[in-house]
């Protein structure tokens, strides 16, 4: 075989790497991975829930880990002895307080996304029941 033919066969095999195979017989999202209903009202066919599941399956955990590392770095920058009474106008404290609120909002959004995707407590795959 020529090397071009071998390369083209290798490219065809890796064509769908990183994406689920598009099999018309398989249902997406997979009911084996997600509860049929989340929060007693959002069915697997709901477009909002489908979007949330797509977010979960396409890197939400990776983004969350980066945000956790950034949040931890910001906590390390804080001085435990930086008392507002001694230094009323500390720019570092102001920036870190703002970043703390931003990180809290991001973590709240992440948990809300996972609750909509997996369900809250009802079912074996729910957010509070999964390991």
Secondary structure as GFF3:
##gff-version 3
##sequence-region A 1 131
A	DSSP	alpha_helix	3	13	.	.	.	ID=ss1
A	DSSP	beta_strand	37	38	.	.	.	ID=ss2
A	DSSP	beta_strand	42	43	.	.	.	ID=ss3
A	DSSP	alpha_helix	47	57	.	.	.	ID=ss4
A	DSSP	alpha_helix	60	77	.	.	.	ID=ss5
A	DSSP	alpha_helix	91	118	.	.	.	ID=ss6
###
